[in-house]
Amino acid sequence: MAREIMSDADYEAYRRKVFDFLWREVEPLAAEIERSGVFPNDDLFPKFCDHGLWGLLIPKRHGGLGLTTKQYLPFLAEFSKVAGVVRVLLHVHNTSARAVASYGTKAQKEKLLPALARGDSSLTFAITEPNSGSGMDVACRAVRDGDKWVVTGSKHYITNAGLADLHLVCCRTGAPGERRDRRALSALVISPDTPGFTIEPMPHLMGNNGPYHGILRFDGARVPVESMIGAEGDGLEVFLGELEPSRAFVAASSLGAAERALEIALDFSKRRVTFSKTIAERPSIQAELAEMARDVYALRLILEDVADKLDKNEDCALEASIAKLTGLETVMRVTDKALDVVGGRAYFADYPYPLERIYREARINLAEEGTPSIQRLVMARALLDQPTPLAIGTLGTPYQPAGTDPALGQNPPPDLSYAHDPKNAK
């Protein structure tokens, strides 16, 4: 079935409607949500539903809006500008729904996606474990017993654990010793009312408090076989296949927070007067603002390229990890510089700007979808597998004339052993 894409005019009207809602009705609540750690579900969840925010990535035929990646990223950026906790909540919900839309069976899509699009149901993305990483060494096990999978193990850092009625859980279904077998992992949808499944809250977060991050514990939890998303052994594809777009999603979140910090710094610098002139007139402040603008603009251009590749279903593991790492480094640099511009007032909560909160909220991007060291590892591996000339550094379609090499030109390959260097001859 051909994908239904929202027209440019309809998209722009919808974007403006949602942004009006975010700034007029959500942004004023952000400080209190952070202070109390309580999310106003009864107030905001129905409004999220009215604005279609639960179904942004769910296809129209299943009740969602079916936004492209390029259309979706501006919403994540705006969520981050307004309230990081809203971004975290909706990011996880929509990413998990996207996994079902991408890998679920027809029956699973028809059963799960309409409820997810309405906000009647929510799904977590449970891969990370206390004593394992988030990839090949997953230890949570699922053993087949007739028409059930018996699940034992635990997950942590699971966003929306307290509000979700379903959990997408990565389990090891292969033999115990198959730690390097890509086909040893599978994805199961598990309900919290399953006997043997308990949820515990994690400690208070640095930021983005509201829907808590939880620990999922499975002690012989019995799950129907039809709960598996994709086939047995597809777990790594289901979870890591969603990490490429999700890394771009986190980078867009970094962009939004960085842009808000830049806007705060600009506004404050034009208002703050010392020695009879605004600090915006001082070269040192101008230099800070210029560097912040450079970072924000560069990240925006990276994201536009990655979104285009994702929408074309092009392989972009390298570019997605570059976007995620650049986003993190950008938001950290920009928020640091914004604190420098605003000075002591930035250290107070919501006085006169929410910079202190945005600073804390953005630090969650460090851990989401892989730490900086993980991104560098993915980038290096993907880079070493790239054909030459490199597409990431080429304006236009990569092309190399026959008989030449992008590194050597027309020179022969070097003998790095110096075996034939006349200077070493005896």
PATORRO-408858 format. One record per residue (C-alpha): y, z, x. Coordinates in Angstrom, 3 decimals, always signed. Last residue first. Layout:
N
r north = Y; up = Z; east = X
...
***
This chain:
426
r north = -2.666; up = +2.317; east = +73.062
r north = -1.304; up = +1.114; east = +69.693
r north = +0.780; up = +3.620; east = +67.764
r north = +4.026; up = +1.677; east = +68.180
r north = +2.242; up = -1.472; east = +67.011
r north = +1.751; up = +0.126; east = +63.578
r north = -1.609; up = -1.105; east = +62.278
r north = -3.124; up = +2.248; east = +61.330
r north = +0.253; up = +3.586; east = +60.180
r north = -1.674; up = +5.492; east = +57.471
r north = +0.973; up = +4.596; east = +54.898
r north = +0.279; up = +0.904; east = +55.292
r north = +3.100; up = -0.389; east = +53.128
r north = +2.538; up = -2.906; east = +50.342
r north = +4.034; up = -6.267; east = +51.268
r north = +7.752; up = -6.852; east = +50.694
r north = +8.797; up = -9.224; east = +47.933
r north = +10.584; up = -6.546; east = +45.857
r north = +8.785; up = -3.358; east = +46.789
r north = +9.353; up = -1.058; east = +43.783
r north = +9.732; up = -3.496; east = +40.900
r north = +7.280; up = -5.946; east = +42.573
r north = +7.782; up = -9.642; east = +43.041
r north = +5.385; up = -12.590; east = +43.076
r north = +5.860; up = -13.356; east = +39.407
r north = +9.238; up = -12.265; east = +38.067
r north = +9.240; up = -8.786; east = +36.406
r north = +10.216; up = -8.368; east = +32.763
r north = +10.750; up = -5.297; east = +30.555
r north = +12.287; up = -6.241; east = +27.187
r north = +15.939; up = -5.237; east = +26.894
r north = +17.685; up = -2.617; east = +28.992
r north = +14.921; up = -1.223; east = +31.184
r north = +14.661; up = +2.391; east = +32.285
r north = +12.228; up = +3.715; east = +29.691
r north = +10.250; up = +0.460; east = +29.716
r north = +9.104; up = +0.995; east = +33.286
r north = +8.473; up = -2.200; east = +35.237
r north = +5.663; up = -1.449; east = +35.549
r north = +2.966; up = -0.205; east = +33.213
r north = +2.989; up = +3.487; east = +32.318
r north = -0.052; up = +5.662; east = +33.062
r north = +1.727; up = +7.683; east = +35.762
r north = +4.614; up = +8.266; east = +33.355
r north = +2.307; up = +9.584; east = +30.629
r north = +0.777; up = +12.116; east = +33.003
r north = +4.188; up = +13.142; east = +34.351
r north = +5.735; up = +13.446; east = +30.886
r north = +2.843; up = +15.496; east = +29.502
r north = +3.035; up = +17.887; east = +32.474
r north = +6.825; up = +18.116; east = +32.241
r north = +6.570; up = +18.876; east = +28.515
r north = +3.968; up = +21.586; east = +29.168
r north = +6.220; up = +23.211; east = +31.783
r north = +9.148; up = +23.098; east = +29.346
r north = +7.082; up = +24.969; east = +26.724
r north = +5.140; up = +23.148; east = +24.022
r north = +5.674; up = +22.172; east = +20.385
r north = +7.979; up = +25.150; east = +19.750
r north = +8.354; up = +27.556; east = +22.668
r north = +11.813; up = +26.784; east = +24.045
r north = +13.070; up = +25.648; east = +20.635
r north = +13.019; up = +29.321; east = +19.645
r north = +16.061; up = +29.730; east = +21.893
r north = +18.211; up = +27.828; east = +19.374
r north = +18.333; up = +30.778; east = +16.972
r north = +19.766; up = +33.123; east = +19.591
r north = +22.738; up = +30.916; east = +20.530
r north = +23.262; up = +29.967; east = +16.884
r north = +23.545; up = +33.661; east = +15.991
r north = +26.062; up = +34.428; east = +18.754
r north = +28.024; up = +31.293; east = +17.876
r north = +28.507; up = +32.215; east = +14.220
r north = +32.333; up = +32.007; east = +14.596
r north = +35.051; up = +34.688; east = +14.331
r north = +33.223; up = +36.942; east = +14.646
r north = +29.810; up = +36.082; east = +13.210
r north = +27.960; up = +38.587; east = +15.424
r north = +30.177; up = +39.582; east = +18.341
r north = +29.506; up = +38.220; east = +21.820
r north = +31.398; up = +35.006; east = +21.119
r north = +34.638; up = +36.968; east = +20.788
r north = +34.358; up = +37.924; east = +24.458
r north = +34.760; up = +34.359; east = +25.705
r north = +35.063; up = +31.386; east = +23.368
r north = +34.954; up = +28.866; east = +26.218
r north = +32.200; up = +30.605; east = +28.199
r north = +30.146; up = +31.164; east = +25.062
r north = +30.491; up = +27.444; east = +24.327
r north = +29.325; up = +26.708; east = +27.870
r north = +26.132; up = +28.709; east = +27.335
r north = +25.622; up = +27.049; east = +23.945
r north = +25.952; up = +23.633; east = +25.566
r north = +23.637; up = +24.355; east = +28.491
r north = +20.902; up = +25.883; east = +26.330
r north = +21.219; up = +23.192; east = +23.667
r north = +20.990; up = +20.434; east = +26.261
r north = +18.057; up = +21.915; east = +28.181
r north = +16.083; up = +22.261; east = +24.951
r north = +16.980; up = +18.799; east = +23.713
r north = +16.210; up = +17.225; east = +27.077
r north = +12.779; up = +18.845; east = +27.023
r north = +12.020; up = +17.671; east = +23.469
r north = +13.443; up = +14.188; east = +23.998
r north = +11.597; up = +13.702; east = +27.285
r north = +8.419; up = +14.869; east = +25.548
r north = +8.936; up = +12.295; east = +22.791
r north = +9.722; up = +9.547; east = +25.336
r north = +6.570; up = +10.128; east = +27.363
r north = +4.276; up = +10.413; east = +24.339
r north = +5.857; up = +7.286; east = +22.873
r north = +3.049; up = +5.029; east = +21.636
r north = +4.620; up = +2.748; east = +19.051
r north = +4.130; up = +3.424; east = +15.345
r north = +7.297; up = +1.414; east = +14.534
r north = +8.877; up = +4.468; east = +12.910
r north = +7.930; up = +6.521; east = +15.967
r north = +9.524; up = +3.997; east = +18.314
r north = +12.786; up = +3.904; east = +16.353
r north = +12.883; up = +7.696; east = +16.195
r north = +12.394; up = +7.854; east = +19.976
r north = +15.328; up = +5.489; east = +20.600
r north = +17.690; up = +7.301; east = +18.212
r north = +16.629; up = +10.617; east = +19.709
r north = +17.515; up = +9.551; east = +23.231
r north = +20.928; up = +8.354; east = +22.053
r north = +21.663; up = +11.687; east = +20.334
r north = +20.577; up = +13.608; east = +23.414
r north = +22.998; up = +11.646; east = +25.607
r north = +25.874; up = +12.264; east = +23.178
r north = +25.301; up = +16.008; east = +23.046
r north = +25.052; up = +16.329; east = +26.836
r north = +28.212; up = +14.299; east = +27.496
r north = +30.130; up = +16.250; east = +24.851
r north = +29.203; up = +19.559; east = +26.497
r north = +30.272; up = +18.222; east = +29.890
r north = +33.644; up = +17.143; east = +28.493
r north = +34.175; up = +20.485; east = +26.771
r north = +33.536; up = +22.423; east = +29.987
r north = +35.858; up = +20.133; east = +31.984
r north = +38.599; up = +20.540; east = +29.362
r north = +38.238; up = +24.310; east = +29.668
r north = +38.776; up = +24.182; east = +33.447
r north = +41.618; up = +21.663; east = +33.082
r north = +43.651; up = +23.984; east = +30.793
r north = +45.288; up = +22.427; east = +27.749
r north = +42.431; up = +23.489; east = +25.462
r north = +43.322; up = +27.081; east = +26.483
r north = +46.286; up = +26.782; east = +24.189
r north = +49.719; up = +27.458; east = +25.656
r north = +52.178; up = +30.354; east = +25.852
r north = +50.448; up = +32.317; east = +28.643
r north = +47.262; up = +32.435; east = +26.590
r north = +46.726; up = +30.805; east = +23.223
r north = +43.376; up = +30.375; east = +21.466
r north = +43.595; up = +27.930; east = +18.581
r north = +42.798; up = +24.580; east = +20.191
r north = +40.081; up = +26.126; east = +22.381
r north = +38.531; up = +27.792; east = +19.319
r north = +38.128; up = +24.535; east = +17.428
r north = +36.646; up = +22.682; east = +20.373
r north = +34.261; up = +25.514; east = +21.244
r north = +33.089; up = +25.789; east = +17.635
r north = +32.542; up = +22.036; east = +17.412
r north = +30.571; up = +22.119; east = +20.662
r north = +28.389; up = +24.961; east = +19.372
r north = +27.790; up = +23.063; east = +16.120
r north = +26.792; up = +19.972; east = +18.123
r north = +24.399; up = +21.989; east = +20.268
r north = +22.735; up = +23.538; east = +17.218
r north = +22.301; up = +20.127; east = +15.589
r north = +21.012; up = +18.483; east = +18.758
r north = +18.487; up = +21.255; east = +19.342
r north = +17.098; up = +20.686; east = +15.846
r north = +16.898; up = +16.976; east = +16.627
r north = +14.878; up = +17.872; east = +19.740
r north = +12.562; up = +19.979; east = +17.567
r north = +11.932; up = +16.980; east = +15.295
r north = +11.368; up = +14.716; east = +18.300
r north = +8.718; up = +17.139; east = +19.475
r north = +7.311; up = +17.103; east = +15.942
r north = +6.961; up = +13.337; east = +16.073
r north = +4.825; up = +13.615; east = +19.224
r north = +3.123; up = +16.856; east = +18.130
r north = +1.662; up = +15.379; east = +14.966
r north = -1.030; up = +13.496; east = +16.859
r north = -1.638; up = +16.730; east = +18.762
r north = -2.660; up = +18.491; east = +15.574
r north = -4.528; up = +15.830; east = +13.607
r north = -5.753; up = +13.989; east = +16.707
r north = -7.040; up = +17.198; east = +18.274
r north = -8.760; up = +18.104; east = +15.048
r north = -10.554; up = +14.780; east = +14.535
r north = -13.944; up = +16.147; east = +15.677
r north = -15.322; up = +16.493; east = +12.166
r north = -13.563; up = +13.906; east = +10.037
r north = -10.020; up = +14.053; east = +8.698
r north = -8.692; up = +17.225; east = +7.153
r north = -11.642; up = +19.592; east = +6.564
r north = -11.450; up = +21.580; east = +3.330
r north = -14.304; up = +19.506; east = +1.873
r north = -16.737; up = +21.664; east = +3.853
r north = -15.751; up = +24.727; east = +1.808
r north = -14.506; up = +27.680; east = +3.918
r north = -16.368; up = +30.914; east = +4.658
r north = -14.360; up = +33.444; east = +6.681
r north = -16.672; up = +35.086; east = +9.226
r north = -13.911; up = +37.279; east = +10.610
r north = -10.762; up = +35.131; east = +10.709
r north = -7.449; up = +36.650; east = +11.778
r north = -4.086; up = +34.942; east = +11.311
r north = -1.172; up = +36.565; east = +13.147
r north = +2.202; up = +35.992; east = +11.553
r north = +5.714; up = +34.630; east = +12.003
r north = +7.927; up = +35.969; east = +9.268
r north = +9.878; up = +34.084; east = +6.643
r north = +13.268; up = +35.734; east = +7.277
r north = +14.227; up = +36.030; east = +10.911
r north = +15.435; up = +32.930; east = +12.734
r north = +16.494; up = +34.896; east = +15.814
r north = +15.173; up = +37.136; east = +18.600
r north = +12.143; up = +37.784; east = +16.400
r north = +10.912; up = +41.029; east = +14.864
r north = +7.287; up = +41.757; east = +15.765
r north = +4.369; up = +39.791; east = +14.244
r north = +3.144; up = +40.231; east = +10.684
r north = -0.597; up = +40.463; east = +10.014
r north = -2.695; up = +38.043; east = +7.963
r north = -6.338; up = +38.515; east = +6.947
r north = -9.220; up = +36.097; east = +6.373
r north = -12.760; up = +37.491; east = +5.902
r north = -12.802; up = +36.691; east = +2.193
r north = -10.603; up = +33.613; east = +1.504
r north = -7.426; up = +34.667; east = -0.351
r north = -5.295; up = +33.262; east = +2.481
r north = -6.485; up = +29.712; east = +1.682
r north = -7.843; up = +27.621; east = +4.549
r north = -7.231; up = +23.940; east = +5.294
r north = -9.488; up = +23.009; east = +8.217
r north = -8.801; up = +20.830; east = +11.252
r north = -11.507; up = +19.981; east = +13.811
r north = -12.044; up = +20.369; east = +17.559
r north = -15.020; up = +19.383; east = +19.750
r north = -14.249; up = +15.646; east = +19.726
r north = -11.787; up = +15.889; east = +22.613
r north = -14.573; up = +17.373; east = +24.762
r north = -13.124; up = +19.435; east = +27.594
r north = -14.034; up = +22.883; east = +26.250
r north = -17.503; up = +21.743; east = +25.142
r north = -19.330; up = +24.896; east = +26.268
r north = -19.396; up = +26.519; east = +22.821
r north = -20.825; up = +23.393; east = +21.120
r north = -18.401; up = +21.512; east = +18.872
r north = -16.640; up = +22.868; east = +15.774
r north = -13.718; up = +24.494; east = +17.567
r north = -11.038; up = +25.229; east = +14.999
r north = -7.439; up = +24.120; east = +14.362
r north = -6.151; up = +25.699; east = +11.163
r north = -3.955; up = +24.143; east = +8.471
r north = -3.054; up = +27.205; east = +6.418
r north = -2.514; up = +27.325; east = +2.654
r north = -0.591; up = +29.606; east = +0.262
r north = +2.346; up = +29.845; east = +2.623
r north = +4.883; up = +32.664; east = +2.213
r north = +3.830; up = +35.247; east = +4.790
r north = +2.499; up = +32.886; east = +7.418
r north = +5.699; up = +30.814; east = +7.256
r north = +5.573; up = +30.291; east = +11.046
r north = +2.295; up = +31.083; east = +12.829
r north = +3.106; up = +32.687; east = +16.181
r north = -0.561; up = +33.730; east = +16.291
r north = -4.052; up = +32.415; east = +15.609
r north = -7.378; up = +34.248; east = +15.496
r north = -11.146; up = +33.810; east = +15.688
r north = -14.155; up = +33.303; east = +13.433
r north = -14.618; up = +30.601; east = +10.785
r north = -17.830; up = +29.917; east = +8.858
r north = -17.698; up = +26.346; east = +7.522
r north = -19.437; up = +25.997; east = +4.182
r north = -21.717; up = +23.556; east = +2.336
r north = -24.768; up = +24.539; east = +4.407
r north = -23.639; up = +26.752; east = +7.270
r north = -21.442; up = +24.805; east = +9.694
r north = -19.855; up = +26.890; east = +12.447
r north = -16.051; up = +27.116; east = +12.821
r north = -14.694; up = +28.643; east = +16.011
r north = -11.245; up = +29.856; east = +17.138
r north = -11.310; up = +29.320; east = +20.928
r north = -8.805; up = +26.496; east = +21.427
r north = -9.075; up = +25.443; east = +25.099
r north = -8.342; up = +21.735; east = +24.546
r north = -4.902; up = +22.229; east = +23.039
r north = -2.547; up = +25.020; east = +22.113
r north = -3.352; up = +27.543; east = +24.802
r north = -5.819; up = +30.383; east = +24.547
r north = -5.719; up = +34.180; east = +24.410
r north = -3.242; up = +34.817; east = +21.592
r north = -3.866; up = +31.472; east = +19.843
r north = -1.666; up = +28.510; east = +18.883
r north = -3.053; up = +25.912; east = +16.415
r north = -1.995; up = +26.987; east = +12.937
r north = +0.451; up = +24.594; east = +11.252
r north = +1.301; up = +26.320; east = +7.961
r north = +1.065; up = +24.800; east = +4.474
r north = +3.211; up = +25.414; east = +1.409
r north = +2.500; up = +25.028; east = -2.304
r north = +4.636; up = +24.855; east = -5.436
r north = +7.379; up = +23.390; east = -3.246
r north = +7.387; up = +20.221; east = -5.340
r north = +6.374; up = +18.019; east = -2.386
r north = +3.628; up = +20.454; east = -1.374
r north = +2.238; up = +20.426; east = -4.922
r north = +2.247; up = +16.608; east = -4.958
r north = +0.665; up = +16.487; east = -1.477
r north = -2.392; up = +18.687; east = -1.915
r north = -4.740; up = +17.200; east = -4.524
r north = -3.851; up = +13.511; east = -4.307
r north = -3.701; up = +13.683; east = -0.528
r north = -7.019; up = +15.507; east = -0.334
r north = -8.712; up = +12.979; east = -2.627
r north = -7.402; up = +10.036; east = -0.598
r north = -8.632; up = +11.686; east = +2.567
r north = -6.165; up = +13.476; east = +4.831
r north = -4.972; up = +12.187; east = +8.210
r north = -1.390; up = +10.945; east = +7.878
r north = -0.337; up = +12.493; east = +4.565
r north = -2.083; up = +15.754; east = +5.483
r north = -0.327; up = +15.811; east = +8.871
r north = +3.014; up = +14.984; east = +7.202
r north = +2.589; up = +18.030; east = +4.971
r north = +2.235; up = +20.174; east = +8.101
r north = +5.397; up = +18.673; east = +9.597
r north = +7.276; up = +19.168; east = +6.320
r north = +6.376; up = +22.839; east = +5.964
r north = +6.947; up = +23.620; east = +9.638
r north = +10.370; up = +21.948; east = +9.711
r north = +11.356; up = +23.489; east = +6.358
r north = +10.936; up = +27.090; east = +7.527
r north = +12.295; up = +26.563; east = +11.040
r north = +15.366; up = +24.643; east = +9.820
r north = +16.087; up = +27.230; east = +7.148
r north = +15.866; up = +29.993; east = +9.767
r north = +18.263; up = +28.078; east = +12.005
r north = +21.009; up = +28.226; east = +9.412
r north = +23.887; up = +25.718; east = +9.017
r north = +23.935; up = +23.724; east = +12.243
r north = +20.154; up = +23.890; east = +12.519
r north = +19.660; up = +22.578; east = +8.975
r north = +22.100; up = +19.793; east = +9.829
r north = +20.044; up = +18.667; east = +12.834
r north = +16.850; up = +18.779; east = +10.788
r north = +18.513; up = +16.677; east = +8.096
r north = +19.765; up = +14.135; east = +10.631
r north = +16.173; up = +13.705; east = +11.934
r north = +14.669; up = +12.647; east = +8.596
r north = +16.255; up = +9.200; east = +8.202
r north = +15.216; up = +8.043; east = +11.675
r north = +11.745; up = +9.497; east = +11.125
r north = +11.439; up = +7.551; east = +7.890
r north = +11.878; up = +9.392; east = +4.614
r north = +9.056; up = +9.292; east = +2.063
r north = +10.976; up = +11.115; east = -0.676
r north = +8.027; up = +13.080; east = -2.024
r north = +6.005; up = +12.923; east = -5.239
r north = +2.704; up = +11.559; east = -3.957
r north = +3.610; up = +7.900; east = -4.476
r north = +6.932; up = +8.634; east = -2.805
r north = +5.251; up = +9.470; east = +0.498
r north = +5.719; up = +13.042; east = +1.820
r north = +8.222; up = +13.301; east = +4.672
r north = +11.157; up = +14.870; east = +2.780
r north = +8.922; up = +16.605; east = +0.241
r north = +9.972; up = +20.248; east = +0.393
r north = +13.658; up = +19.319; east = +0.695
r north = +13.740; up = +17.384; east = -2.579
r north = +17.188; up = +18.692; east = -3.573
r north = +15.981; up = +20.414; east = -6.748
r north = +13.021; up = +21.849; east = -4.788
r north = +15.267; up = +23.325; east = -2.113
r north = +17.316; up = +24.727; east = -4.991
r north = +14.199; up = +26.349; east = -6.466
r north = +13.470; up = +27.877; east = -3.014
r north = +17.021; up = +29.126; east = -2.484
r north = +17.565; up = +31.884; east = -5.032
r north = +14.082; up = +33.299; east = -5.550
r north = +13.264; up = +32.909; east = -1.866
r north = +16.295; up = +34.813; east = -0.607
r north = +14.927; up = +35.277; east = +2.945
r north = +14.890; up = +38.855; east = +4.181
r north = +15.437; up = +39.628; east = +7.872
r north = +18.418; up = +41.686; east = +6.787
r north = +20.900; up = +40.698; east = +9.486
r north = +19.626; up = +37.116; east = +9.814
r north = +19.579; up = +36.520; east = +6.072
r north = +23.046; up = +38.098; east = +5.863
r north = +24.454; up = +35.750; east = +8.510
r north = +22.940; up = +32.633; east = +6.936
r north = +24.092; up = +33.222; east = +3.356
r north = +27.465; up = +31.424; east = +3.643
r north = +25.665; up = +28.455; east = +5.262
r north = +23.270; up = +27.999; east = +2.332
r north = +25.484; up = +27.331; east = -0.706
r north = +28.524; up = +25.292; east = +0.348
r north = +27.371; up = +23.955; east = +3.711
r north = +23.764; up = +23.215; east = +2.792
r north = +24.508; up = +21.964; east = -0.731
r north = +27.189; up = +19.554; east = +0.434
r north = +24.832; up = +18.355; east = +3.193
r north = +22.151; up = +17.691; east = +0.585
r north = +24.467; up = +15.595; east = -1.601
r north = +25.835; up = +13.713; east = +1.417
r north = +22.335; up = +12.810; east = +2.585
r north = +21.328; up = +11.686; east = -0.919
r north = +24.310; up = +9.338; east = -1.227
r north = +23.623; up = +7.966; east = +2.265
r north = +19.952; up = +7.446; east = +1.471
r north = +20.650; up = +5.704; east = -1.824
r north = +23.045; up = +3.295; east = -0.111
r north = +20.701; up = +2.633; east = +2.816
r north = +17.759; up = +2.006; east = +0.484
r north = +14.888; up = +4.496; east = +0.469
r north = +11.702; up = +3.094; east = +1.980
r north = +8.532; up = +2.559; east = -0.041
r north = +5.648; up = +1.932; east = +2.336
r north = +3.399; up = -0.950; east = +1.394
r north = +0.000; up = +0.000; east = +0.000
***
